Amino acid sequence: MRRLLKNWKILLLLSLLFVSLVSLSFNGLALGVDFKGGTIFELHLAEKPESAQQLSTVTSIIQQRMDSFGLRDTKVSTFGEEFVVAQIAETDPERIEELEVLLKTQGKFEAFLDGNLLFTGSDIIQIVKDPGRGYGFQQGAQQLISWNLPFTLNQEAAVNFSKKAFHKCAILSYSVEQGNQYDCELTYFFIDRPANAVLVIPRDVLELDRQLLLLGNPADDIPQGVEISELLDNSAIPYFVVDNNLSEKQLSKLQEIAAEKDTVITHSLLGAEDKNALSALGFKLKEVELEGSARVSSDELGSAKIGFENQVPWTWNVTGAQQVIALSPSIANLEPFVERPENAQIFSDLSITGTAVDLETAQKRLDDLTILLETGSLPVPIDSISKETVSPFLGKEFLQSTFFIGFAAMVVVALVLYIRYRKLVLIGPMIFTGLSEVLLILGVASLIRYNLDLAAVTGILAAIGTGVDDQIIITDELLKGEVVAAESLTGRVKRAFFVIFAAASTVIVTMFPIIFFGFGLGKLVGFAITTITGVLIGVLITRPAYAEIARFFLGE
C-alpha cells in the first residue's frame, strides 16, 4: 500500500482532491436559477440577425442592461438563430415586470425638431452622472418631482443640432424688467419610433388625443399645449385620419406606401371593412389599445366622468414619444444674439428633463433612460418575451432531488459492478474514482465561479457515466483470461487506454461546437462544459489513477 501511495498518479489525484475541497470550503458553489430560484427570459427576435456578430451584439447589450439594472447572477446565451435566453436570480414580480419592459425596448433614441432629425442615441458619447452638472432630482411645480439627465453629443451631431436650432424662438414681448419674452419651438424625443409603419387613426381617437395633448399630463412627461399635428409631423411616420371609411384617395396613397412600409398601426375603433382593405393591400395590421390611452368618443369630451388628467394619448404611445422639451433662447443663439448661422455657438452639452408624481417613479424613469442611452439600441428588435420564474423553495427541492438521484445512481452502479466482477477489492476503487471525478468537477466550477444549472449537472452525470464505462474497459482488460501469458498488466492497460482516449476524443469533438458556434444550442452550453471538463479530468487524472490502483490489487 505504501508503494501505491508513492505513485505520482495517485499523489496527483490526492493533491487535486485536496485543492478541490479547499476551494469548495472557501468559495462554495455558484448555483444557477434552477437550484436557487430566479427567472428565465426567452426573447424572440423580430427578425433573423444578419450575422453572428450582430447576434453577439444583441446578447452583449442585453447583458449590459441586466447588469445596469442592478441584478446579480445574470447569464445571457443564444438559442438557435432567433432566440436569446437570459437568466437572473430575481423572483420579485415588480422587478421582473420592470426588467421585461426594459428588455423588450429596442432602445432606438431619436430627437426631432420641425420634422428634422437632430441626433440619435448613437451620437451621445457620454452620460454625465454628476449632480454638480444637474444629474438627479429636484422638487418641481405642482408637487411633482423633476428629473434631469445631462449628456454630451459628438462634434458632428452637436454642429447639426446647433444649426437646426438656430433662431428657433420667436419674440413675444419685451419689458424693461424681464427683457425679451420668447416662444421657442419644441424638441420631440422618441424611443423605438416605428419608422417602418403607417398610422391609420380613427377621427374620434384623433380628436380626443388633440384635447389630451393640449391639456398635458405632467405625471407622464407630457407638457401642456402640445399640438397633435406637430407630434405626428415630428414622428416622421405617414398617417391617415379616417372619418367613416378609408377614401379611395387614401387607399390609393396607401397602396403606393405599401412598397416601402409593411405595417399599419391602428386603433380597435377602426372598422372591419377598413381592416380588410388594409390587409388586402399587403399590410400587417397591428392593433394597439394601451391601458390608460384614449378609449372614448369625441362626443364625451365634456363629460365630467372622464379623468383626462390620468390618460395618455394613443398617438403619444404608438409614436414612441417620450419627452417634449422647448428650446431655450441661449440654445437658439438669441441670448447672446448671433446674427449668422455660420457664427453660431456649437452646443454639445445638453440635457433631457422630465417629471414624475413621486421620487420612486422619477428614479425609475431616470435610470431606465440612462440604461438605454448607455447600452445603445438593439440592432434587431425583440418580437416577444416569455418568462418562467422558479421560486427559491422549488430550487432547493431540485437540489435535494439531484443529490438523491446521484447517490442512488452510485448505489446501483456498485451493485451492477459487484454482480459482474464478484470482486469487492475492485468495487471500492471504482466508486472512489467516480466520487473523485464529481469532486474535481465541482472544484473546477468553484474555482472559476461557474453557475451550475440542471444542464450542467446533467453533464456531470454524463461524464461520470463515461468514466464508469472506461473503468469497466480497464478492468476487463486486466481480468482477461485469454491473453498471452507473457503479456504484462501494463500492456493490457495501454490497450485499454487506446480505446478510452478514442472515446474521449469523440465526446470532446462532439461537444465543442455547442460552446463555440455563435448560432449553436446556447442553452446546452452548461451541459457541454461540464461534460468536457469531466472527460478531461477522467482521461488525464482519475482513469490513470484507477488503472494504478487496479494493477496494484490484481498484481497482488
C-alpha positions in Angstrom: 0.0 0.0 0.0 2.9 2.3 0.8 4.2 1.7 -2.7 0.8 2.7 -4.2 0.7 5.9 -2.2 4.1 6.9 -3.6 2.9 6.6 -7.2 2.9 10.0 -8.8 -0.5 9.4 -10.5 -2.1 8.7 -7.1 -0.3 11.6 -5.5 -1.6 13.9 -8.3 -5.2 12.7 -7.7 -5.0 13.2 -3.9 -3.4 16.7 -4.3 -6.1 17.9 -6.7 -8.8 16.4 -4.4 -7.4 18.5 -1.6 -7.4 21.6 -3.7 -11.0 21.0 -4.7 -12.0 20.5 -1.1 -10.3 23.8 -0.1 -11.9 25.7 -3.0 -15.4 24.3 -2.1 -14.9 25.2 1.6 -13.9 28.8 0.9 -15.7 29.6 -2.4 -18.7 27.3 -2.2 -20.7 26.5 -5.4 -22.3 29.1 -7.6 -25.8 27.7 -8.2 -27.9 28.7 -11.2 -31.6 29.6 -11.4 -32.7 26.0 -11.4 -31.4 25.4 -7.9 -31.5 28.7 -6.0 -34.5 30.3 -7.7 -34.8 33.1 -10.3 -36.3 33.9 -13.6 -35.5 32.8 -17.1 -36.5 35.1 -20.0 -36.8 33.7 -23.6 -36.6 36.6 -26.0 -37.7 36.0 -29.6 -36.0 38.3 -32.1 -38.4 40.0 -34.6 -36.1 39.1 -37.5 -33.1 36.8 -38.2 -29.7 38.5 -37.4 -27.6 39.3 -40.4 -24.5 37.7 -38.9 -23.1 36.0 -35.9 -21.5 39.4 -34.9 -25.0 41.1 -34.9 -26.4 38.3 -32.7 -23.4 38.7 -30.4 -24.1 42.5 -30.2 -27.7 41.7 -29.1 -26.6 39.4 -26.3 -24.0 41.9 -25.2 -26.5 44.8 -25.0 -29.0 42.6 -23.1 -26.2 41.6 -20.7 -25.3 45.2 -20.1 -28.9 46.2 -19.5 -29.3 43.5 -16.9 -26.1 44.4 -15.2 -27.0 48.1 -15.2 -30.4 47.2 -13.7 -28.5 46.1 -10.6 -29.2 42.4 -11.0 -27.0 39.6 -9.7 -26.1 36.2 -11.1 -27.1 37.2 -14.7 -26.4 34.9 -17.6 -27.3 35.6 -21.3 -26.9 33.0 -24.1 -28.3 32.3 -27.6 -30.6 29.5 -28.6 -30.7 29.0 -32.3 -30.6 32.0 -34.6 -33.7 33.9 -33.3 -33.8 33.3 -29.6 -31.8 34.8 -26.7 -32.1 33.3 -23.2 -31.5 35.5 -20.1 -31.3 34.1 -16.6 -31.4 36.1 -13.4 -31.5 35.3 -9.7 -34.6 37.5 -9.1 -38.2 36.5 -8.3 -39.8 39.8 -7.2 -42.8 40.3 -9.6 -42.4 44.1 -9.8 -38.7 43.9 -10.6 -39.4 41.2 -13.2 -42.1 43.3 -14.9 -39.8 46.4 -15.0 -37.0 44.3 -16.5 -39.3 42.7 -19.0 -40.3 46.2 -20.3 -36.6 47.3 -20.4 -35.5 44.1 -22.3 -38.3 44.4 -24.9 -37.4 48.0 -25.6 -35.2 48.2 -28.7 -33.8 51.5 -27.3 -33.6 53.4 -30.6 -33.4 57.0 -29.3 -34.1 59.9 -31.7 -34.6 63.7 -31.3 -36.6 65.8 -33.9 -37.2 69.5 -34.5 -39.6 70.7 -37.2 -39.7 67.1 -38.6 -35.9 67.1 -38.9 -33.7 64.5 -37.2 -31.4 66.3 -34.7 -29.4 63.4 -33.3 -29.8 59.7 -32.2 -28.7 57.7 -29.2 -25.5 56.6 -31.1 -24.5 60.3 -31.3 -24.4 60.5 -27.4 -20.8 59.9 -26.3 -21.2 60.4 -22.6 -23.9 60.3 -19.9 -23.0 62.9 -17.3 -23.9 61.4 -13.9 -22.5 64.3 -11.9 -25.1 66.0 -9.6 -22.9 69.1 -9.8 -23.9 69.3 -13.5 -27.6 68.8 -13.0 -27.9 65.0 -12.9 -30.6 63.8 -10.5 -33.8 65.2 -9.0 -35.4 68.3 -7.5 -38.8 69.4 -6.3 -40.8 70.7 -9.2 -44.1 72.6 -9.6 -47.5 71.1 -8.6 -45.8 68.8 -6.1 -44.1 66.9 -8.9 -40.5 65.6 -8.9 -38.4 66.9 -11.7 -35.5 64.8 -13.0 -32.6 65.8 -15.3 -30.2 63.7 -17.4 -27.2 65.7 -18.9 -25.3 64.2 -21.8 -22.7 65.1 -24.4 -23.0 64.8 -28.2 -20.2 64.1 -30.6 -19.0 67.0 -32.7 -20.9 66.2 -35.8 -24.2 65.8 -34.0 -23.6 69.0 -32.0 -23.0 71.0 -35.1 -26.1 69.6 -36.7 -28.2 70.3 -33.6 -26.9 73.9 -33.2 -27.6 74.8 -36.9 -31.1 73.3 -36.9 -32.0 75.0 -33.6 -30.6 78.4 -34.8 -33.1 81.2 -34.1 -36.0 78.8 -33.5 -37.5 81.1 -30.9 -39.9 84.0 -31.7 -40.0 87.2 -29.6 -43.5 87.6 -28.0 -42.9 90.7 -26.0 -40.4 93.0 -24.3 -40.3 94.6 -20.9 -37.6 96.6 -19.1 -37.7 94.3 -16.1 -37.7 90.9 -17.8 -36.3 91.7 -21.3 -37.4 89.7 -24.3 -40.1 87.0 -23.8 -39.8 84.2 -26.3 -41.9 81.4 -27.7 -39.4 78.6 -28.5 -40.1 75.6 -30.7 -40.4 72.2 -29.2 -37.9 69.3 -29.5 -39.5 65.9 -29.6 -37.7 62.8 -28.2 -38.7 59.3 -29.3 -37.7 55.8 -28.3 -38.4 53.0 -30.7 -40.3 55.2 -33.2 -42.0 52.7 -35.6 -40.2 54.1 -38.7 -41.4 51.2 -40.9 -45.1 51.7 -40.2 -48.1 53.8 -41.2 -50.6 55.2 -38.7 -54.3 54.8 -39.5 -56.2 56.9 -36.9 -59.9 56.9 -36.4 -61.3 60.5 -36.2 -62.6 60.0 -32.7 -59.2 58.9 -31.4 -57.5 61.9 -33.1 -59.9 64.5 -31.6 -59.7 63.0 -28.1 -55.9 62.9 -28.4 -55.9 66.5 -29.6 -57.6 67.6 -26.3 -55.5 65.4 -24.1 -52.2 66.8 -25.6 -53.4 70.3 -25.1 -54.3 69.6 -21.5 -51.0 67.9 -20.9 -50.1 65.2 -18.4 -47.1 66.2 -16.3 -47.2 62.9 -14.4 -46.3 61.2 -17.7 -43.9 63.9 -19.0 -46.5 65.4 -21.4 -46.4 69.2 -21.2 -49.4 71.4 -21.8 -50.0 72.9 -25.3 -48.6 70.1 -27.5 -50.3 70.2 -30.9 -51.1 66.7 -32.2 -50.2 67.8 -35.8 -46.7 68.7 -34.6 -46.3 65.4 -32.7 -47.3 63.4 -35.8 -45.2 65.5 -38.2 -42.1 65.3 -35.9 -42.6 61.5 -35.7 -42.0 61.4 -39.5 -44.5 58.5 -39.7 -47.0 58.7 -42.5 -50.6 58.9 -41.1 -54.1 58.8 -42.3 -57.2 60.0 -40.4 -60.4 58.0 -41.1 -63.8 59.6 -40.6 -66.1 56.8 -41.5 -64.2 54.6 -44.0 -60.9 55.0 -45.9 -61.5 57.0 -49.0 -60.4 56.0 -52.5 -57.7 58.6 -52.4 -56.4 57.3 -49.1 -56.4 53.7 -50.3 -54.5 54.7 -53.5 -51.9 56.6 -51.4 -51.6 53.6 -49.0 -51.1 51.3 -52.0 -48.1 53.4 -53.0 -46.7 53.4 -49.5 -47.1 49.6 -49.2 -44.0 49.2 -51.3 -41.9 50.9 -48.6 -43.8 50.2 -45.3 -45.1 46.8 -44.3 -47.1 47.5 -41.1 -50.2 49.6 -40.3 -50.7 50.6 -36.7 -54.3 51.4 -35.8 -56.9 51.5 -33.0 -59.5 48.9 -32.4 -62.2 51.6 -33.3 -61.2 51.2 -36.9 -64.0 49.4 -38.8 -63.7 45.8 -40.0 -64.1 46.9 -43.7 -61.1 49.2 -43.4 -59.0 46.5 -41.7 -59.8 44.1 -44.5 -58.9 46.7 -47.1 -55.6 47.3 -45.5 -54.8 43.6 -45.3 -55.7 43.2 -49.0 -53.0 45.9 -49.7 -50.4 43.6 -48.1 -50.1 45.4 -44.8 -49.6 43.6 -41.5 -52.1 45.0 -39.0 -51.1 45.9 -35.5 -54.0 47.0 -33.3 -52.9 49.0 -30.3 -55.2 49.9 -27.4 -53.0 50.6 -24.5 -54.1 50.8 -20.9 -54.7 54.4 -20.0 -54.9 55.6 -23.6 -58.0 57.1 -25.2 -61.0 54.8 -25.3 -63.9 57.2 -25.5 -65.5 59.1 -28.4 -65.1 62.8 -29.0 -68.7 63.4 -28.1 -67.8 62.6 -24.5 -65.0 65.1 -24.2 -67.0 67.4 -21.9 -68.2 64.6 -19.6 -67.1 65.2 -16.0 -66.9 61.4 -15.6 -63.8 61.2 -17.7 -60.5 61.7 -15.9 -58.4 63.2 -18.7 -55.5 64.0 -16.4 -54.9 60.3 -15.9 -55.0 59.4 -19.6 -52.1 59.0 -22.0 -52.9 59.9 -25.7 -53.0 57.0 -28.0 -50.8 58.8 -30.6 -48.2 59.6 -27.9 -47.8 55.9 -27.2 -47.8 54.5 -30.7 -45.3 57.0 -32.0 -42.8 56.2 -29.2 -42.8 59.8 -27.9 -41.0 60.2 -24.6 -40.4 63.9 -23.9 -41.3 67.2 -25.5 -38.8 70.0 -24.4 -38.8 73.6 -25.6 -35.6 75.1 -26.8 -34.1 77.9 -24.8 -33.1 81.3 -26.2 -29.4 80.6 -25.5 -29.5 77.3 -27.3 -31.2 79.1 -30.2 -28.3 81.6 -30.3 -30.5 84.5 -29.3 -29.1 85.3 -25.9 -26.4 86.3 -26.6 -27.6 87.2 -30.1 -25.7 85.7 -33.0 -26.7 87.0 -36.4 -25.4 84.5 -38.9 -25.7 80.6 -38.7 -22.1 80.1 -39.6 -21.1 82.0 -36.4 -23.5 80.1 -34.2 -22.2 78.7 -30.9 -22.0 74.9 -31.0 -23.7 73.2 -28.1 -22.5 69.6 -27.3 -23.6 69.5 -23.6 -27.4 69.1 -23.5 -29.9 67.5 -21.1 -33.2 65.8 -21.1 -35.7 66.7 -18.3 -38.9 65.1 -17.1 -41.4 64.9 -14.3 -42.9 62.3 -12.1 -45.5 62.1 -9.3 -43.0 60.8 -6.8 -39.3 60.2 -6.2 -39.6 56.4 -6.9 -41.1 57.0 -10.3 -38.7 59.7 -11.1 -35.8 57.4 -10.2 -37.1 54.7 -12.4 -37.5 56.9 -15.4 -34.1 58.4 -15.0 -32.5 55.0 -14.5 -34.3 53.4 -17.5 -33.4 56.2 -19.8 -29.8 56.2 -18.6 -29.5 52.4 -19.2 -31.0 52.7 -22.7 -28.6 55.5 -23.7 -25.6 53.9 -22.2 -26.1 50.4 -23.6 -27.3 51.6 -27.0 -30.1 50.3 -29.2 -30.5 46.6 -30.2 -29.7 46.0 -33.9 -32.6 43.6 -34.1 -35.9 44.4 -32.2 -37.5 42.0 -29.8 -40.7 40.5 -31.0 -41.9 38.8 -27.8 -40.8 37.7 -24.4 -41.8 34.6 -22.5 -40.6 34.1 -18.9 -40.5 31.4 -16.3 -39.9 32.0 -12.6 -38.5 29.3 -10.3 -39.0 30.0 -6.6 -36.1 29.5 -4.2 -38.1 26.8 -2.4 -38.6 24.8 -5.6 -34.9 25.3 -6.5 -34.0 23.9 -3.1 -36.1 20.8 -3.8 -34.4 20.4 -7.2 -31.0 20.5 -5.5 -32.0 17.9 -2.9 -33.5 15.7 -5.6 -30.3 15.9 -7.6 -28.2 14.8 -4.7 -30.6 11.9 -4.0 -30.5 10.8 -7.7 -26.7 11.0 -7.7 -26.5 8.9 -4.6 -29.0 6.3 -5.9 -27.1 6.1 -9.1 -23.8 5.3 -7.3 -25.6 2.5 -5.3 -27.0 1.0 -8.4 -23.6 1.2 -10.2 -21.9 -0.5 -7.2 -24.5 -3.4 -7.3 -24.1 -3.9 -11.0 -20.3 -3.9 -10.8 -20.4 -6.4 -7.9 -22.7 -8.7 -9.9 -20.4 -8.6 -12.9 -17.0 -9.0 -11.2 -17.7 -10.6 -7.8 -14.5 -8.8 -6.6 -15.1 -6.4 -3.7 -11.5 -5.3 -4.0 -12.3 -3.5 -7.3 -15.7 -2.1 -6.4 -14.3 0.2 -3.8 -11.7 1.8 -6.2 -14.4 2.2 -8.9 -16.8 4.1 -6.6 -13.9 6.1 -5.2 -12.8 7.1 -8.7 -16.4 8.1 -9.6 -16.8 10.3 -6.5 -13.3 11.8 -7.1 -14.4 12.9 -10.6 -17.5 14.6 -9.1 -15.5 16.3 -6.5 -12.9 17.5 -9.1 -15.5 18.8 -11.5 -17.2 20.7 -8.6 -13.8 22.0 -7.5 -13.2 23.4 -11.0 -16.7 25.0 -11.1 -16.0 26.5 -7.6 -12.6 28.0 -8.7 -14.0 29.7 -11.8 -17.3 30.6 -10.1 -19.3 28.8 -12.8 -23.1 28.8 -12.3 -24.3 25.2 -12.1 -27.8 24.6 -13.5 -29.7 21.5 -14.4 -27.9 21.2 -17.8 -24.5 21.4 -16.1 -25.4 18.8 -13.5 -26.6 16.5 -16.3 -23.2 17.0 -17.9 -21.5 15.9 -14.7 -23.7 12.7 -14.6 -22.9 12.1 -18.3 -19.1 12.4 -17.6 -19.4 10.0 -14.6 -21.2 7.6 -16.9 -18.4 7.6 -19.4 -16.0 7.3 -16.5 -17.6 4.1 -15.3 -17.5 2.7 -18.9 -13.8 3.4 -19.1 -13.2 1.8 -15.7 -15.0 -1.3 -17.0 -12.8 -1.4 -20.1 -9.7 -1.2 -17.9 -11.0 -3.9 -15.6 -12.0 -6.2 -18.4 -8.5 -5.9 -20.0 -6.8 -6.7 -16.7 -9.1 -9.7 -16.0 -8.9 -11.3 -19.5 -8.0 -14.9 -19.3 -7.3 -15.4 -23.0 -4.2 -13.2 -23.1 -0.8 -14.5 -23.9 0.9 -15.5 -20.7 3.9 -13.2 -21.3 1.7 -10.2 -21.8 2.1 -7.9 -18.8 -0.6 -5.9 -17.0 1.0 -2.7 -18.3 0.4 -3.9 -21.9 -3.2 -4.6 -21.2 -3.7 -1.2 -19.6 -2.2 0.5 -22.6 -4.6 -1.3 -24.9 -7.5 -0.2 -22.7 -6.3 3.4 -22.7 -6.2 3.5 -26.5 -10.0 2.8 -26.5 -10.6 5.3 -23.7 -8.7 8.2 -25.4 -10.5 7.5 -28.7 -13.9 7.6 -26.9 -12.9 10.8 -25.0 -11.8 12.5 -28.2 -15.2 11.7 -29.8 -17.1 13.2 -26.9 -14.9 16.4 -26.8 -15.2 16.9 -30.6 -19.0 16.5 -30.4 -19.3 19.0 -27.5 -17.0 21.8 -28.7 -19.4 23.1 -31.4 -22.1 23.7 -28.8 -19.7 26.0 -26.9 -18.1 27.9 -29.8 -20.7 28.1 -32.5 -22.4 31.5 -32.3 -25.7 30.1 -33.5 -25.3 26.9 -31.5 -27.5 25.4 -28.9 -26.6 28.0 -26.3 -29.0 26.6 -23.7 -26.8 23.4 -23.6 -23.5 25.2 -23.0 -23.5 24.2 -19.4 -24.0 20.5 -20.3 -21.2 20.7 -22.8 -18.7 22.5 -20.5 -19.2 20.1 -17.6 -19.1 17.0 -19.9 -15.8 18.1 -21.5 -14.4 19.0 -18.0 -15.4 15.6 -16.7 -14.0 13.7 -19.6 -10.6 15.6 -19.5 -10.4 15.1 -15.7 -11.1 11.4 -16.3 -8.6 10.6 -19.0 -5.8 12.8 -17.6 -6.2 12.2 -13.8 -8.8 9.7 -12.5 -8.6 6.9 -15.1 -4.7 6.6 -14.9 -5.0 6.6 -11.1 -7.7 3.9 -11.2 -5.5 1.8 -13.5 -2.7 2.0 -11.0 -5.0 1.0 -8.1 -6.4 -1.9 -10.1 -3.0 -3.1 -11.2 -1.8 -3.0 -7.6 -4.7 -5.1 -6.2 -4.7 -7.5 -9.2 -0.9 -7.8 -9.1 -1.1 -8.9 -5.6 
